[in-house]
């Protein structure tokens, strides 16, 4: 499944999450985003480092340090990150039964693939850009099991 911004006229996260006049894909996406936003604001997950992260390799090198094994019990997902632009590269993150493995390169069968520029990734991690805004404005492209994207704030923290 591939979801693209602007398809389905998503007007309001609350309205879409409550199925008020939106297409099913919009409803599903809105519910996932709403859950992710609420869990981030309620738990403080994905809080920001005092020293800002500056590039994609630095972010992926430190990703396992912010991993929450307790949130990953029973989880079996592979995130593929395809980063474009000056910081171009590919990283895959495998989370399985409370463990996390970060590898450079492409995974043969990721659960979900996220494509964005290095600049967008840095802005997301540093709290300068919200995930919902990035997605809805086309700065992030997602393919695969979109529901797994909502787990990222629970699984990783940048403090």
C-alpha positions in Angstrom: 0.0 0.0 0.0 1.3 3.4 -0.9 -0.3 6.6 0.5 0.3 10.0 -1.1 -0.5 13.4 0.4 -3.4 15.4 -1.1 -5.3 12.3 -2.2 -8.7 12.2 -0.5 -8.9 15.8 0.6 -7.9 15.2 4.2 -9.1 18.4 6.0 -8.9 17.7 9.7 -7.1 15.0 11.7 -9.9 14.9 14.2 -12.7 14.7 11.6 -10.9 12.1 9.6 -10.0 10.0 12.6 -13.7 10.0 13.5 -14.7 9.1 9.9 -16.5 12.4 9.1 -16.7 12.6 5.3 -13.2 11.3 4.5 -12.0 8.3 2.5 -11.0 5.2 4.4 -7.3 5.7 3.7 -7.6 9.3 5.1 -9.4 7.9 8.2 -6.7 5.3 8.8 -3.8 7.7 8.2 -5.4 10.3 10.5 -6.0 7.8 13.3 -2.4 6.7 13.1 -1.1 10.3 13.1 -3.4 11.3 15.9 -2.2 8.4 18.1 1.4 9.2 17.3 0.9 12.9 18.1 -0.9 12.1 21.4 1.6 9.5 22.5 4.5 11.9 21.8 2.9 14.8 23.6 1.7 12.7 26.6 4.9 10.7 27.1 7.5 13.1 26.1 8.9 10.5 23.6 11.1 11.9 20.9 12.2 14.8 23.0 15.0 16.8 21.6 18.7 16.6 22.3 20.2 19.8 23.7 22.9 19.6 21.0 21.1 19.4 17.7 21.8 16.5 15.4 23.2 17.7 12.1 23.1 14.9 9.6 21.6 11.6 8.6 24.7 9.4 9.4 24.9 11.0 12.9 21.2 10.3 13.5 21.4 6.6 12.4 24.7 6.1 14.3 22.9 7.1 17.5 19.5 5.6 16.9 20.1 2.4 18.9 21.1 4.5 21.9 17.6 6.0 22.0 15.9 2.6 21.6 13.3 1.5 24.1 13.5 -2.3 24.5 10.5 -2.3 26.8 8.3 -0.7 24.1 9.4 -3.3 21.6 8.3 -6.6 23.2 6.6 -8.7 20.5 7.3 -6.1 17.8 8.7 -7.4 14.5 9.2 -4.6 11.9 11.8 -3.4 9.5 12.0 0.3 8.7 13.7 1.3 5.5 14.9 4.9 5.4 15.9 6.2 2.0 17.5 9.6 2.4 18.0 11.9 -0.6 19.9 15.1 -1.2 23.3 16.1 0.2 23.1 13.5 3.0 21.9 10.7 0.6 22.0 7.2 1.9 20.0 4.2 2.9 19.6 2.7 6.3 17.3 0.0 7.6 16.3 -0.5 11.2 15.1 -3.9 12.3 13.1 -4.1 15.6 12.3 -7.6 16.7 11.3 -8.9 20.2 12.9 -6.1 22.2 16.0 -5.7 20.1 17.1 -3.1 17.6 19.6 -3.4 14.7 20.6 -0.4 12.5 22.4 -1.2 9.2 23.5 1.0 6.4 22.0 -0.1 3.0 18.8 -1.5 1.8 16.8 -4.3 3.4 15.4 -7.0 1.0 11.9 -6.9 2.4 11.2 -3.9 4.7 7.8 -3.6 6.4 7.6 0.1 5.7 9.8 2.4 3.7 10.2 6.1 4.4 11.8 8.4 1.8 12.8 12.0 2.6 15.7 14.4 2.3 18.4 14.5 4.8 17.3 18.1 5.6 13.8 16.8 6.4 15.1 14.0 8.6 17.3 16.4 10.6 14.4 18.9 11.0 12.1 16.1 12.2 14.6 14.7 14.8 15.4 18.2 16.1 11.7 19.1 16.5 11.8 21.8 13.8 9.3 20.0 11.6 6.3 17.9 12.6 5.9 14.5 11.0 2.3 15.2 10.0 3.2 18.5 8.3 6.1 16.8 6.6 3.9 14.0 5.3 1.0 16.2 4.2 3.3 18.6 2.4 5.0 15.8 0.5 8.4 16.0 2.3 8.0 12.3 3.4 6.9 9.5 1.2 5.7 6.3 2.8 5.1 2.9 1.3 4.3 -0.4 2.9 2.6 -0.9 6.2 1.9 2.7 7.2 0.5 1.7 10.6 4.1 0.8 11.7 5.1 4.4 11.4 3.1 5.3 14.5 5.4 3.0 16.6 8.5 5.1 15.9 7.9 7.7 18.7 7.3 4.8 21.2 10.4 2.9 20.1 12.9 5.7 19.8 13.7 8.8 21.9 16.2 11.6 21.1 17.0 13.1 24.5 
